Each structure stands twice: as structure tokens, then as C-alpha cells.
Amino acid sequence: MQGKKHYQEKLFTSFQLSNHVPEDNFYRRLKEVLPMQWIYKATKKYYGHEGQRSIDPVVFFKLILIGYLENLCSDRRIISTAQMRLDMLLFIGYDIDEQLPWHSTLSRTRQLYGEDVFRELFKKVLSLCIDKGMVSGKRQAIDSVFVQANASMESLQKKAILNDADTYAEELEVKTENDDNKPEDKAIVKDAEDKKPYGNGNAWRKNMRNNLVSSTTDEDARVSVKPGKTRRLNYLAQVSVDTEDHVITHIQSDFADKKDSQCMPSQLNHTINNLSEHGLTVEEVLADGNYSSSEALRTLEEHNIIGYIPNFGHYKPLREGFEYDKQKDCYTCMAGKELPFTRHKESHGNGNLMKQYISNPKDCAACPLKEKCIGKGKFKTIAVTTAKELFDKMHKRLQMPQATKMKKLRSSTIEPVLGTLVNYLGMRRVNTKGIILAGKCMIMAAIAYNVKKLLRFAAKKLLSGSEIIQGVVNSVLILAKVFIAKIRWYFFKSCIGIQK
């Protein structure tokens, strides 16, 4: 007989939310695992004693966390999604007939709280991972990824190139008082007030540099590009990951036009501090060649950390045809002429401080090897970094078989983490403006990643425990069957003996 469902809404119903959310539900388990009562004390300083009541701070952080766990890049979508999910309502502590906070409340509260509160929540989740044995702290892999800013390339306009705006304004007033009709003064005013974007075509592409242009909607966003990609306004996320179970140990935001090597000292110090609070020591750091610089290597040396970082492309461990004399601090060429140390110069490629050794033009003019050595030049120049000993030490380390393993370990550790953050945890694009708010978004994305790792690890551990128990039970049953079979065999033999 065919059934047919007739629906009619009830005027009154008895409904308990906890009875309709399974025990193994992700958000139900997260509510039991993640302590958040400390947030009330941490955020108390941001509120007064009068006025309307704000959104519950714990509810705010839970809603924001839901947004990154579900890859929802809009506060409006977070509220609409949570309103329709029973497990999310249970997680944030709302009943099905309660009205959730207005979406704009999330935006205002995100701006209200300092980054220290977000950072403290990250550390709480990290401590839970450490307590579960998911973090060894010994070996850290670091890398960076561009995060698209909440600004378009069309918002770029020319920067006013003025060293002192007040002085310029005073000079302009003096010139205007002297002669109001001078065409050059009008040109100055016009140039100062001209904020129109560059024109299309080659002029726009050539001048699209961060020292010349700035976004009118987000001044902290920077123009950056990856090989084969289009130029965009981005932020730079620096991430440290433990190689044990791929748990994020630190994340920070930086300007997109900043080099990885410049960010490394700060990133490494924060990572060390996060782990040292739990008695863990960083012994090795794995990174790509973008992190190679004298400052980065000195930072590793100061903390007694072994680094596996390929030296930058122009580094040469030896100068073919030239020998270095450490006592004289000079190079000697094949013709026996000396190249003494001349001056220090900063490298434009990576910011390293270089020592320049320059030959005497008179020595090179009469040298028979001139054409092969310097071509049409007048003298020979050798530039060597001031941290050459550290680069030589790194070069030797990278020739060892262990370095190949570390390179594979780095790529298999950090790259999947960055891919997950960007593609599945809402870090492809920030929906805020300013580097401070961008940093908060990156921290919440890292928290969401670690939370998923934590619950997945706990589920695996529980599963492995049940599998062990099941294995023991199966072994006991097998032994019991063997024992019964032997008893039957002995009984059968005794029966045959009695008959005989």
C-alpha cells in the first residue's frame, strides 16, 4: 500500500536540541574539547559598564570559527548558515527559536578586539595539540603564501611624492602670495592634487610599483605577483608548521612586497616562543631559497638551530681563477695581481651586505687574460657577502644526503597545509581592510586548521584503541577454539583406548 505524508505545522512542540545532534558530530565534539570561558576575562577591557549588551564574546569567536571551518568568506553567510544547522546552534549555545546576532555585529566586534585575544586563542588550541602528542617541536617547516586583499587593482592611484607635507604647504602658500598667476605654481598645485590613475597601456604596466601607487580602499595592500599569474593586491601570510603531525605552530601577516628573508627573524622568534612555553625546543628549520639571507642565517646561528635553506641563486662558494687570502683580506688572480677590499655595498636582490674587492685598472690593462676575465671592462670586481662563512657552512650541509630528505620533507609538510588554508579554510581572500584585521583572519584560519587536525587525531586514537580491544578479543576467541579442539582430540583418543 502506497504511503503519503501529510505535513501540518504544530502550534506547540517539545524539542531538545541535544537529542537531535549525534554524539560523534564534529561541532558537538568541538564544544566538549575547546575551552573558551577564559575569553570573557580577556575581552572585559574592551567594554564599559553602561549601554546595550554586546554579543557574547564566546559566541562571536565560535561564529567566526564556523566561518573558517566551513570556508564561508562572508559574515552574512556565516549567520544564515548557522541559523539552519542544528549542530552549529548547539555549538554556539542557541536554540532553534532564538534569533542569531546581526551579521554586522561580527564585523564591528572583529575590529574591536585586539590581535592579542586572537593570538591567545591560537595558543590555547596549539596547547591542546601539544598535550595530545601531536607536536614534537624539533623540526619546523616554514613558507609563505599570498592572500588576496579586499581591494581591486582599479583602486590604485598615484602616491604624493612629498618628504614633508607641512613644509611643502608653507612653500606653496608663499609662492601663491608672491604671484598668484604664475603658471609654474599652478602646475605644482595641479600635480599635487592629481590623483587620477595612470593611463592604460605600457605606462601603467611600467609604473605599477608599490613605491609609486597605493590603493585608495586598502592602503596596506601591496601589488605582488607570482610567475605566470596576474598582478593583484595581496597580503603575505608567513606560516610555521611542525613536521610531526603538520600542526601550525605560528602564523603572521606581512606586507606583500616584503621578502621572505626579511620576515624570517620575526617568524622564527614567535615560533620559538610559542613552543618554549610548553618546554619544546626548535632544533631544525626547513625553508626554500627565498629565506636565504645573512640576517636569516645569523638568526639561526644565534638560536643554535640547524637550517636547511638553499643559498640564493647568485651565491658562489668558490671564485674560479681567484684565491682568497684571509690575512690580507684580498683576492689574487691567476696573473698574481691582488684585488683588495674596497668598500661595503648592499645587494639589491636580497638585502645582504656585500664586501667589494676591486682590481687596479692599470694591472688589468696590460693583462693577457683581460679579454677572458673582464671583457671590455676596465677592472675586475668581486662581491662577497659579509656572512660568507655562514653561507659556506650551509652550502656544505646541503651537499649531504640528509639535505635531500629534508627538502622532500619540507615540501610534503608545508605545501599541503598552505593549500588547505587557501582552498578550504577561507584564506584565499580576506574580507577585511588593513594589515591588522588581515592578521586576525589568518590566525582564525590557522585555528580552524589545527582544530580539524586535533579532532581527527582524537578520532583516530579512539579508533585505534577500539581496534586493539577487538584484536585482543579475537585472539582470545582463537585460543579458546584451539584449546577446545585439543580437548576434543584427547577425549577422542581416550575413547579409542577404552574400546581397545
N, C-alpha and C positions, 0 to 999 in steps of 0.2 A: 504494500500500500504506500503510495507516494505521500511524503510529508510536506507540509507547507508552513513556514514560520510567519507568524503574525506579530509585528512589533508595535508596542504601545508604551510610551514613556510612563514610568511610575511617578506618582506625586511624592511618595516617600520611599526611601530605600535604606537598607543597612549595609554600609560598605566600609571595610577597613583596608587601607592601602597596603599594609604589610602582608596581608593574607594573599594578595594577588601579585606579589613580586617574588620570584623564586629565590631560594637561599643561595644558589650559585650565580645569581645575576651580578654583573660587573659592578654596577653602581651600589648595590647593596653591600657587596664585599668591600668596596672602596670606603663606604661610610663607616664600616667597622674598623678598618685598618688605619685610616688617615685621621690623626688628632688635629683639631682645629680650634679648640677652645682658647688657646693662647692668643689668637688673633684679636680678641676683644681688648686685652690689655695693650697689645702692640698698636692698635689704632685709636685708643682712647684720646691721645693727644691731638687728634685731628678734629675733635668735636667740642662744642661748647656745652653749656648747661641749659640753654633756652632754645626755643624754636621747635620746629616739627622734627619728629623722629626720622632718622635716616634709614636706609636699607641696612639690614643686618649684615655686618662685615663678613661673617662666615658664609652667609647666603651669597653675597657678592662674589667671593673667591670661588665658591662652588659653581656658580653660574659661568664665570669666566673659564674655569677649568673644563666645564662641559663643552664650551665653545671650541677649545683646542682639541679635546678628545674626539669630538665629532666633526672636526675640520669646518667649523662654522665661522666665517670671517666677518660676520655682521652681528652687532648686539641685538638687532631686531629679530634676526633668525634664531638667536640663542633663546630668547624669551618664547617665541612661537613654538619652537621645537620642544622645549622643556614643558610647556603647557599641555602637550599631547602625549607625553611619555610618563607612564606610571613609575618606572624605576628612577627617572630623574626627579620627579616630585618627591619621592621617598628620600632621595639623596639630599635634596636641599631642605627638606623638612616642611613641605607644603602639602595640603590636602587637595583633592581634586576640585573642590568648590571654592578654593582660595584664589584670589587674583594675584598674579605674579607682579613684581616691580616693573615699572615702566622702563623701556629699553634705554632711554636717555639717562636714567639713573646710573646705569653701568658705566657710561662714558664719563659722567661727572665724577663718580667715585674713583675711577681709574686715574683721573688727573689729581684727585685729592690726596691719595695715599702716596707716600714716598717709595722710592725703589727699595729701601731697606726692608720694608714689610714683604715685598715680593721675594727679595733675596732670602729672607728668613724662612719663608715657606719652602723655597727650593732646598735650603739646607735641612729642613725637617724631613722632607721626602728622601733626600740623599742619606740621611742618618738611618732611615728605615731600611734602605737598600744595603747599607753597610752592616747593620745588625743582622740581616739575613745572610750575610757572607757573599754578597754579590760583587763587592768591590775589594780588590787587593791593594790598590793604591800604588803598587810598584811601578807599573808601566802605563804611561798616558800617551794617547794619540791626539794630536791637535790639528785643526784645519779650519777654514773659513768658508762662508757662503754668502752670496749677495741676497739680500731681502729687499724686494721691491717696495719703494716708498709710496705713500699715498699722495702722489703728485705726478702730473703728466709733463712730458717734455715741452709742451706748448706753454707751460707756465714759466719757462726760463726767460730771464731778462738780463740786460747788461748791469754789471756792478758799477757803482760810482767809485772811480779810482781816485780817492782822496785820502791823504795821510792824516789830515787834521781838519775835520769839518768846520769847527769853530773858526779856526784861522782863515780858512777859505772864505767863509761867510763874511768875516770882517773885511778882508781884502776886496771882496766883491762889492760891499757897501761903499767902501772908499772910492773905488773906481766909478761906481754909479753916481756918486755925489759930484765927482770931478767932471764927468762928461756923460750925460745920460744917453747921448745919441751915438756913442762910438760903436761901430759895427763889430769890433773885436769883443767888446763886453757882451753884446747881445749873443754873439756866438758862444761865449763862455756859459752864459745862462742857459742857452738852448742845449748845449752839450751836457750841462749838469742835470737838466730836467728831462733829458731824453731817456726814457725808459722803455722805448719800444723794442721788441725782439729783433734780433739780427734777421736779415733777409734770407730768403731761400737760396739754395744752390751751394756752390763751393765756399762762399764766405761764411755761411752758417756752420758748415762742417769743420772748417779750419779753426774757427774761433770758439768752438763749443768746448771750452776748458773751464774747470771749476774756479780758476783764478779770474776768469772774465765774466762768467754767468752765474746766476743764482735763481732758485725757484721762488716765486712770489707766494706760493701756497705752503711751502715747507723749506725754510732756509737751511735746515740741517741736512737735507737730502743732497747727494752728490752724484754727478754724472759718472757712470762707470760702464764698462763693457767687458764681456768675455770673448775670446776668439770665436768668430763665427756667429756671434749674437748681435742683436741691435743694442744701441746705446739706451740706457734707462737711468732714471733717478733711483738710487738704491741706498741701502744701509749695509753695513758689513757685520755679520754675526761671527764671532770667534767662539769655537766650541772645543772643549776638552773632554775626552771620553776614555774611561778605564777599559783596558783590553780584556779584563777578566770576563765580564758579562755585558759589556758595551753600555754601561751606565754613564750618563753625562755627569761629570764632576764640576764643570763650570761652563757658563755661557755669558758673553758680554756683547754689547753693541759698540760699534765704532763707525767713524765716517768712512764712506765707501771709497774715497780717494786715498785712504791711508794704507800703507804697505803692511803685509802680514808680519814682516820682521820688526816693524815699529810697534805692533800690538803685542808681540810675544812676551816681553818682560812683564807687562801688567797681567796678561793672561796667565802666565806661569806662576806669578806670585799669588794670585787669587786661588788658583787650583791647589797650590801647596797649602795655603791657609785652610781651605775647605777640608782637606784630608787630614791635616795635622791636628785639627780639633778632635779627631777620633783616633789619634795615635798612629796614623798611617803615614808612610814616608814615600815620596816620589823618588825613584831611582833611575828611571829611563824615560826619555821623551822621544816620540816618533813624529816627524813632520816632513813636509815636502820642501823643495828648494826655495820656495817663496819666503820661508822663515830664516833663510841663511843671511846673517849679518854679524858684524863684530859685536854689536850690542847684545844680540841674542846668545851668541856663544859665550860671552862674558857672564851673562846671567846664569847660564847652565853651569859654568865653572864655579861661580860664587856659591851655588846651592849643591855642589858636588853631584850633579846629575849627568848621567851619560846620555848624550844626544845622538840621534841618527837622523841627520839633516844634510841632504846633498848640498855641497857648496855651490854658490851662484855660478852661472854659466861662464863668466869671464875669468874665473879663478884658475891660476896655473901654478901647480906645486913646484915646478922647475922652469927655469928660463933657458931654453936651448941655446947653447953657444955663449952663455954668460955664467960666471961663477961668483958667488957671494962671499965677501969677507966680513965676518961678523965684527971683528975688532975695529976695522976701518969704517965699517958701515958703508960699503960701496960694492958695486959690481965691476967685474973685469971681463972685457970682451975677448974674443979669440985673437985679436991683434995685440992684446996686452994693455989696452987703454982702459983707464978707470972711469966709472960713472959714479961720481959721489952723490950723496944725499943732498938734495937741493931745498925742498920745501914740502909742506903738508898740503893736501888738497882733498876736498870732499868729493866722493864719487856721486854722480847724478843718478846712477842706476839703482843703487840700494842704500845710499846714505853712509857708506863706510868711509872712514877717514883713511886716505891713502898717503903713502910716502913716495915722492917722486925722485928718481935718480936720472940725471941728465948728463950726457956726454959733452965734451968740449967740441964745438963746431970745427975748430982747426984740426983736431985729431981725426974727425970723420971726413974732412975734405980730401985728405991725402990717403985715405984708407983704400986698399984694393978691394975690400969686401963691401964697400959702401952701397953699390947697386943692389946687392943681395940683402943687405941688412936694413937700410932705411930708404932705399929707392931714391926719389928726388928730394927727400928731406935734407935738412942741414945738420940735424943732430938726432941721437937716439934717446928715447925716453922710456923708462921702465917704471911702472906704477905698481906698488905693492901695498897691501893693506897693513895697517899697524898691528892687527891681530893675526899676523901670518902664522905664528906658532899654533894658535887655536885652529885655524883652517887646515894647517898641515896635519894636526892631530886628528881632525875629523876626516880628512882625506884618507889617512891610513886605516881608520876604523871602518870606513865604508868599503874598503877592499877585502875585508874579512867575510867568510861565508855567513856569519851571523847577520851581517847587514842586509843580505838578500832576504832572509827570513823576516827581518824587521820591516822591510819595505812592503812585503806582501801582507804582513800583519796589520800595518798601518792602513793600507787601502781597504782591507776586509773589515776593519773595525770602524773607522770614522766615516767612510763614504756611505755605507748603508744608513748610518744614523742621520747624516745630513739629508739624504734622500727622503727618509721618513719624515723628518721635521718639515721639509719644504712641501712635500706632496700630500701628506696625510694629517699633519698636525697644525695646519693654519699658519705656517711661517713662510709661505710663498710671497705674501704681501701683507704689510701692516695696515690696519685701518685707523691709525692714529697719525698725528703730526708731531715732529720733534724727536730728537735722538733719545731723550729721557723716556718718553712713552714707548718708543720703539724697543728700548731695552726691557721694559716691563713685559711687552708682548713676547719677546724672545725667551725671557725667563719662564713665563707661563707655558710656552710651547715645550721647553725642556722639562718642566714639572710634569706635564701630560705624558711625555715620553717615558720618564722614569717611573711614573705611576703604572703605566701599562706593563713595563718590564717587571715591576715589583709584584703585581697581581699574577702575571703569567708565571713568574718564578715560584710563587707560593702554590699555584695550582699544580705545577709540575712536581713540586716537592711532595704535595699531598698525594698526587697520583703515584709517584714512585713509592711512597710509604704503603699505599694500598696494594701495589703490585708485589711488594716484599711480603706482606702478610698473606696474599693469595699464593705466592710461591711456597711459603712455609706450609700452608695448609695442603697444597698439592703434594709436597714432599712427604708429609705425614701420611696422607692417604696412600701414596705409593708404597711406603714402608709397611703400612698396615696390610695392604694386599699381598705383598711379598711374604710377610710373616704368616698370614692365613694360609697361603699356598704351601708354605713349608710344613705347617701343622697338618694340613690335609695329606701331604706326601708321607710324613712319618706315620700318620694314622693308617694310611693305605698299606704301607709296608708291614706294620704290626698286625693288621688283619690277615695279610697273606701268610705271615709266620704262624699265626694261630691255626689257620686251616691246615697247614702242612703238619 
